[in-house]
Amino acid sequence: KGGGNIRKVRDRTGARIIFPTAEDKDHELITVIGTEEAVAEAQKELEALIKSLDNIVEDFMIVDPKHHRFFVARRGQVLRDIADEYGGVIVSFPRTAAQSDKVTLKGAKDCVEAAKKRMLEMIEDLDAQVTMECVIPQKFHRSIMGPKGSRIQQITKDHNVQIKFPDREEQQQADASVQENGEANGEVKEPVDPTAPKKCDVIVLSGRKERCEAAVEALKALVPVTIAVEVPFELHRYIIGQKGSGIRKMMDEFEVNIQVPAHELQSDIISITGLASHLDRAKE
């Protein structure tokens, strides 16, 4: 495509490759110039390319137009992934205006067959897709997402689901929600169900039912919890260390937050907050 394969052969071998022009008598003669070794290697690679071109096929499959957006969204990222995974197979979807369900695939025969099979699996997943809600207080969302959303990206990848976090609740909205229901600007507001989850706490997942359920459990496992550990007050200074170095080291090592009570309280209770899987190690 765009001479990319020929450029790769030139770069790898160092040979010059000259294709016939319209004026040349022999339109099937390709000239290779370079050292004996470079020419031999380039000839070998060119012959392999020609052989693979002989194996190129064009096939088609039927895809319901309602699923087209999934494949072509984000500048065709799904199609690029398919091409990378299946030997550069080119998948062409019809233009939206065409209202066609015919999708064309072009590439090596075995790669086209494998790509078709994978696309059919994706379509099966789309047809079996459900939407599920997971209620987790908004104050934990940042922690669940992890640095640059890394934890959510991993769950999305591991369970093959889509995860959408709600917009943050503005303080004004939060204040308004605790006011009594009544008339505002001449309108009567609907009573708010106190047991209903707030929109800002609802995370929406979509995918196969069993995968969404597993992803919900993975999300809940990322909610930080707090435990109280009883440590004799006189030992607190050893935990804190010089200028807090000891406690900082523990927090970094176990990925938790440790709160030691103020000295004047003389309390034996230390609070540890973090993922449940990290707390036991920190507690020890």
VENHUWO-V716408 format. One record per residue. N is the residue number from 1. OMEGA is omega in whole degrees, 0 to 359 (* if undefined). Layout:
n = {N;N}
omega = {OMEGA;OMEGA}
//
This chain:
n = {1;2;3;4;5;6;7;8;9;10;11;12;13;14;15;16;17;18;19;20;21;22;23;24;25;26;27;28;29;30;31;32;33;34;35;36;37;38;39;40;41;42;43;44;45;46;47;48;49;50;51;52;53;54;55;56;57;58;59;60;61;62;63;64;65;66;67;68;69;70;71;72;73;74;75;76;77;78;79;80;81;82;83;84;85;86;87;88;89;90;91;92;93;94;95;96;97;98;99;100;101;102;103;104;105;106;107;108;109;110;111;112;113;114;115;116;117;118;119;120;121;122;123;124;125;126;127;128;129;130;131;132;133;134;135;136;137;138;139;140;141;142;143;144;145;146;147;148;149;150;151;152;153;154;155;156;157;158;159;160;161;162;163;164;165;166;167;168;169;170;171;172;173;174;175;176;177;178;179;180;181;182;183;184;185;186;187;188;189;190;191;192;193;194;195;196;197;198;199;200;201;202;203;204;205;206;207;208;209;210;211;212;213;214;215;216;217;218;219;220;221;222;223;224;225;226;227;228;229;230;231;232;233;234;235;236;237;238;239;240;241;242;243;244;245;246;247;248;249;250;251;252;253;254;255;256;257;258;259;260;261;262;263;264;265;266;267;268;269;270;271;272;273;274;275;276;277;278;279;280;281;282;283;284}
omega = {180;180;183;181;181;177;179;179;179;182;183;188;183;181;173;180;184;179;180;177;181;182;182;180;182;183;181;184;176;182;179;182;178;176;182;181;181;180;181;181;180;179;180;181;179;179;178;178;180;179;180;178;178;183;182;178;175;183;177;176;180;178;179;181;180;180;184;183;180;184;186;180;180;178;176;182;180;180;177;178;179;179;180;185;186;169;175;178;178;180;183;176;179;176;183;183;183;181;180;177;183;181;184;176;181;180;176;188;182;179;178;180;180;180;178;180;180;180;177;176;179;180;177;177;181;180;182;186;174;175;184;180;177;184;177;181;185;183;180;188;181;179;180;182;182;181;179;178;187;182;179;178;180;179;178;181;183;187;178;178;172;181;180;178;180;173;179;178;178;183;180;179;180;179;182;184;181;177;180;177;179;182;175;183;177;181;177;182;176;177;180;178;183;181;182;179;178;182;183;180;188;175;183;178;175;183;176;186;184;179;177;180;179;180;177;179;179;178;181;179;180;179;180;177;181;175;178;180;181;179;181;185;184;180;185;183;178;178;181;180;182;181;177;184;182;182;178;180;179;181;179;184;185;179;179;173;182;179;178;182;179;185;184;178;181;180;178;188;175;180;177;180;179;178;182;182;181;189;182;180;180;181;180;*}
//
